[in-house]
Amino acid sequence: MHSARSGRLRLATKLAALAAAIYGFIWVSGFPRYYDEDELPPTQQRGDDPVQTTPFPVEFDHVVVSLKTSATNAYKEVPPLLVLTKQMYYDSLLLMSDLRMDIGAFHIEDVLDRYKKDFVDNTPELERYKHLDYCNRAKIPFDTIKDGDPQKEKEIQEGMDRYMILRIVQRAWELRPERLWYVFGDAQTYIARANLQTWLGQFDHSKPYFFANPPIAGLPDPFAVGGHTFILSATAMRALFVEQEKVLDHWNDRISKSSTAYDVLTDFLSTEISLEVNQTWPAISGFNPLTAPYGNGFWCEVIVAMDNVPPESLSELWRLDTDHFEGRLGSVQDPVTFADLWRRFMQGEDLDTPRPNWDNLSSDPDNAQFNILSETVNTRSHAKEHMLNNHHHHTRDEEDQSVDTWEACQEACNANDLCVQWSYSTVPTSNYNSNGDTRCHLSRNMRMGRHTPPSNTVIEGQPYETRWKSGWRKEKFEQFAQHHRCKGQQDKM
């Protein structure tokens, strides 16, 4: 049993190292960062009437945004998306799905409709597609065909995504040809339009570009950090669909060899036009305002797209965009940064009192690089030492007799100069780093997290109830925020 646990610890260490390496190397060179004006050389400081220039200006109607949904989720996802999209962007917005639909005045494309019937009948991943067609004709609610197991339903959707991805790209060019840039995301993707235009203006659209983030292998959700959103330049699209004829025809039988839609896409672009990915993080990420790790490494970075954003957060992001840009389009404005998100989503929250049944994600897999290792914590009691060491070093009886509590976890965070938040779980949980499994989880970056009701689990045949409690050092983080204001734009670095 001990060797199995040691293996888990080694795996966690490898995952943490891998995640940290990817975090460190996937910054896009040339991405603008923002600082206080007095930190910049005089030649780079803005005057009273600043003029922000980009080498390749992009107008809003030169960017096509294609968002994917599914028939089973469209009526839930699409209406709030449309309400929260400015009318000026409607013409360049495309909606893609696994069934032809109309929601109000908006048409949703069925991108699977050009596969031949024999191919659909002999492709297990497209079984859902056949069921959707039947339900649509028979007027049967689509919810009736969803799998009751969320994980199985997710796998069904991901299987279909592999067969949709190339068709989505092709359909976007077909419906809106010869635009400068093509952005592809999901119905839960937030796109900071003004930021996007300025950011794309750094790149020459007459060259082939593919912006995306690769998945991180080994994490429970490989796309949790980098997201699913990707961007192609017009030149890349033209090389695929104008300079070649029927380019997709010979790819049908190759799709089954790829494990994800991302693999299908990257293989397609690499094979057909020798185009490799330009990693684009954290401008594009899988975080949303409640899961983003605010602090060093993120604070003044500009946001282009965020995936996995719930509707209520999309609504608040719309208000944030309106506050920044409405009535001032065409003039230069400070972009939306992670610092802006923290002020909008976290600064006004009551974070002085620990929250029961709340997980602020200090122990999440995508927080591994921000999680504080046990040896860096100044422990003052056996309880703290026990909490911050790998619980596998102790027997179950020793754990039950220990005095570790959420109060001690809070004290451990307060005693550490790097710590700005903590979470405590009644059952030891992995930190995805060399800490191993602990009850107390300390983090150097701040995250809002989510409500997490108690849950039951079985460990070594014994039932346990897992409950979470989380706290923050808001006053300490406020000091960080005051000393890291994001004003003015520095030239590309």
N, C-alpha and C positions, 0 to 999 in steps of 0.2 A: 504493500500500500504506500509505503514511504517513497519507493522508487517511482510509482505512478505520479505522486504529488510532485516529486522533484522534476519529473518530465514536464508536468504542467507549468512549473515555475520557469524551466528553461524555455518553454514555448512562449510564455508571457514575456520573458526578457527579449526574445528574438522579435516578437511582434512590436514591442515598444521601440526597439532599436530600428526596426524597419520603418515604423511610422515616423520616428524622429528624423531619419535620413530623408524620407520623402518630403516631410515638412520643410526640411532645410534646403532642399535642392529644387523645389518646384516653383520658386518665385520667378515671375516673368521679368526678364531684364528689360529695362526701359519703362517699367510701370511707375507712374508718378507717385511720390510720397509727399505728405503735407506736414509742415512744421510752423512754429511761430515765425512771423516775419523777421523778428530781430535775430533769429538764428541763421538767416540767409545772408549771403553777400549782398551789398547794396545794389548791384546790377540785377539781382534776382528778386528784389523786394518790389511789391506792387505799389503803384501810385494810387491816387484817390479814384481814378477812373480806369480800373484794370482792364486789359484786353488780353484774353487768353487765346493763344493761337495753337493750332495743331497743323502738322505738315500736310495732312490729307483730310480736310474737313468732311464731315458726314452729316447730311440732312436727315431728319427723322424718317422721311418717306423713302429713303434709300436703304433702310434696314427692314428686312422681312423677319418677323418673329413667328415661328411655327411651334404650337404647343400641343402636346399629345394628351388625350384622355382615353377613356374606354366607355363602351355602351353601358356597362354596369355602374359607372360612376359619373357619367356625363351630366346628368340632371343635378347632381350634388356639387360638382366641381365647376362647371362652365358658367352658370348664372352669376355667382360672386366674382368670378374672373372678369366677366364682361362689365359688370357694374364698376369694378375697380380699375378698368382700363379707360384712359382718356379717349374721347371720340376721335380725336385727330389720328390715333393709331389704328383705328378699325380696319382701314383699307390694307394695311401691311400686316395684319394679324391673320394667321391661318390656324384652323383647328383640325387636328388629325385624330382618327379613331379607328376602331375595328368594325364600325358599322356606319352607314350613311344615315345622318340624322339632321334635323333642323330644330334648333332651339330658338324660338322667336324668329327674328330676322336673320339669325346667324346659321350658316351652313357648316356642317362638320363632315369632312371627307372620310370615306372608307378607303384606306390605303391598301387593303388586302383584296380588293375587288378584281384585280387583274391577274391573280393567280388562277391557273386553269383548274377546273373542277377535279380532274384526276389527281393533281398535285395536292389540293386541299384534302381530298378524301384519304390520301396515303401519308399525310403528315400528322402525327399524333398531337403536336403542339398546336395545331389549328382546329382541334376538335371543338374547342369553345366557340370558334368562329362559326362553325356550322350550327351550333346550338343557338347562337345569337340570331342568326338569320331565321331560324324556325320560330323563335320566340317573337321576333319582330312581325312576321307574317301572321302568327296566330294570336297576336295581341296579349302575349303572356309577359308579365312583369319580368324585367331582366334580373331582378334580385333573386328570383327563384332558382337561377342556375349558378349563383355564387356558392363556392365551397364554404362550409361552416367553419373549417379550420383556416384561420388567417394566413398561416404559413403556406398551406397548400394553395390557397387563392393567390398569394404572392407569386408562387412558383408558376402557376398557370399564366398569369399576366406576363411574367418575365419570359416565359417560353414564346408567347405571342409577340413580345417586343422584338425578339430576334428576327422575326419575319416581317416586322413593320418598319424597322429602322431605315433600311435603304429605300423603301417605297416612300417614306415620309420625306426624305431628302430629295428624291426625284420629283415628287408631287409639288414640293415648295418651288422648285425651279420652273416647273410646268405652269403653275398658277401665277407666279410672280417672277417672270424671267428678267434677267439683266438688271437686277438691283445690285448694290455694292456688297452687302453683307447679309448673311442668313444665319439666324439664331434659332437653335432648337432646344426646347425644354419640355416640361410637363405643365399640367394645369395648376400645379402647386408651386410653380417657379415664380419668384419675384425678380423682375428685371428693372433695374434702375436706369430708365431710358436715357436721361440726360447724361449720366455717368457713362453709359454704354457708348453714346455718340462720341463723347470726348475721348474715351479710351480707344475706340476703334480708329479715331483720327490720327493715332500714332503710327498706323500701319498702312502700307501701300496696298490697296485692294486689287491692284493690277498684278499682284503676285499671289500664288496659292498659299493660303493659310488655313490651318486647322487648329483651333483653340479648344482645349478640353483638359480634364484631369484624369489620369488613369486610376483605376480602383486600387485599393491597398489590400493585397492578398493577406489572408489570415485573420482579418477583422470580421466580427459577426456581420456587419454590413460594409462591404468593401467600398461602397460609394458614399458612406456617411460623411467623409471628410471632403472629398473633391466634388461630389455631386454628379448629376447626369448631363447638365447643360453643355452644349458644344456650339461652336461658331465656325462657319466656312465662308471664305471670301468668294466673290463672284467668279474670280479666275479659276478657283478650284472647281466650282460648280459647272462652269462652262467646259472645262477640260473633261468632266465626267459625262455631261449630257448633251453637249453640242459637238465636240470633237470626236466623240465615239457614238456609234449607233447600237441601240439595244444592249447597252452595257450590263443591264441587270439580268438578262435572260440566262446567262451561264452561271449565275450565282445562286440560283435556287437550291441546287443540290449541295452547295458548300456551307449553307447556313447551319445545318445540323451539326457540323463539326466544331462550331464555336459555342462557348458556354454562356456568353452574355451578348446583349445587343452591342455593347461597346466593342467587344472582340470582333463582331461582324463588321462594324463600321471601320475600325482601324485596319483590319485585314483588307477590306475593300479599297480604302484610300491608298494604302501602301502598295497594293498589287496593281491597281489601275493607273494611278498617277504618281506613284512614288512619294506620297505625301505623308509625313510623320507628324505626330501631335506636338504642338507647342503648349507645354503645361502652364496652366493659368490659375494659380492659387495664391492668395485667397480671393482674388477678384471674382472668380467663380468658385462657389463652395457648396457643400451639402448642409451647411449650417443655416439655421433661421435665427431671428433675433433673440429667441429664448434659449437657444443651445450654443450660440457663438461664444467662444472663450475670450472675453474682453481682457485686454492687458497688453504687455509687451509682445511685439510681433504682429499685432493686429490693429492696434489702436487707430493709427492714422491712415490705414490702408483703405483705398476706395473700393466700393462695392459695385460690381457689375451685375451679378446674378446670384441668387440664393435658392436652393432647392428645398423641398420638404417644408414649405411654409404653410401653416394652417390658415384657414380663411380669416379668423379673427386677427391674426398678425398681418395678413395681407391688407386688411382694412386699415390698420394703424400705419402700415407702411405707405399706403395711399395718402393718408393725412400728412405724413412726414414729407413725402414728395411734394404735396401741394404747398406746404409751408415753405419749402425750399425754392420751388420753381414756378408756381402758377402766377401768371401775370408778368413774368420776367423772362419768358422764353425768348431766345435770341440774344440775350445779354449774358455776360459771364457770371457764373455763380459758383460758390464753393460747393464741391461735390458732397454727396452723402458718404460718410465714412463709418467704420465700426464705432467710433467715438459717438457719432450722432445716434446710432442705434442704442448704445448704452444709456445715453441721456433720455431717450424717448421711452425705452422699455424697462429700464432698471433704476434709474436715478430717483424716480418718484415712488418706488416701492418701499414698503416698510421692511427693511432688511436688518433692523436692529434686534429683532426678536427671532430666535430660532423657530423654524417651521416644522411641525410634526407632519408625518405622511408626505414628505417632500424630498425629492432627490435633486440636488443641484448639479449632478453629473460629474462630481469630482472624481468618481471612480470609473467613468465611462471609457470604453476602448479608445475613443478619439480624444481623450484627455490625458493620455499616457505621458506625453511630453511635458505637461504642466503639473502632473501629480508629483508631490514632494516625497522623495525617498525617505524611509524611516531613519536612516543614519543622519539626515540633516535636521531632524526634529530634536529640539532640546527637551528631552523627557526628564521629569523630576520625580516620578513615582513608578512603582512597579506596574500600576494600572496603565499608565501611558506607554511604558516600554512594552507591555504585553499587547496593547492595541496596535502599536505601530510595527510590531514584528510579525513575521509570517505565522499565522495561527497553526500551521501544520507542525511547527516545532513543539507544540504542546498537545497533551492528551485532551479528550473532551472534558474529563473531570477537572483538569487544570483550568480550562477555559471557563467552566461554570463557576469555579471558585474565584476567578479573577475579579478585580474591582473596576474593570473598564466600563465607562458610562459615556453618554453623550456630553456630559459636563466636562469630563476629563479630555474628551476629544476637542471640545471648544477651547479648553485651556492650552492644549498642545498647539493649536493653531495660533492662539494669541501670543504664545511664547516664541513663535517662529517669525523672523523678520520677512520671510518670503510669502507667508501664507495669507491669503485674502478670503478664503472660504474653506469650509469643512463640511463633510457629511458623515453620518454615523448610521451603520446598519446593524441590526440586532444579530444577524448572521454574517460571519466573515465573508467578504466578497472580494473578487479579484480587482486589482488596480491596473492590470496589464503592464506591470513593470516588475522590477526585482523586489518590490515589497512583498510580493505574494498576496495571499488572501488576508485581509484585515477588516476590522469593524470600523476603524477610523480612517478617513480619506481626506487628505489635505491637498489644496491646490493653490498654485501661484497666480492663476488667472480666474476671473470671476464669470460665472454663468448663472442664468436664472433657473433653468431646469424645469421640472414639472411635478405636478401632484402625483404621488405614488401611493395608492392604498396598500394596506397590509396584504401579504400573500403567503401562501403555505409552500414549503419546500421540504424535501427529504434528503438528509445527509447521512450517509453510512447507515441507512435503514431507520434513522430516527426522524420523526416529524419536527419541524421548526417553523415558527412564524417569523417572516422577515418584515421588519418595520424600519422606515427611514426617517431620519431627522436631519435637517440641514441648517447651516448658519453662515453668515457672511461678516466680514470686517469692513463694513461700508465706509466708515470714517477713514480708515487707512486707504481704501481705494479712491475715495474722494480726493485725497492728497495727491495720489498718482495722477488723477484726471486733471487737477489744477496745474500740475507741472508738465502736462503733455497736451497742450492745446494744439489743435490742428488748424492753422490758418496759412493762407498763401500757398502757392504751388512752387515747388522746386523743379528746375529743369530735369529732364530725364536723366536717370543715373545709370 
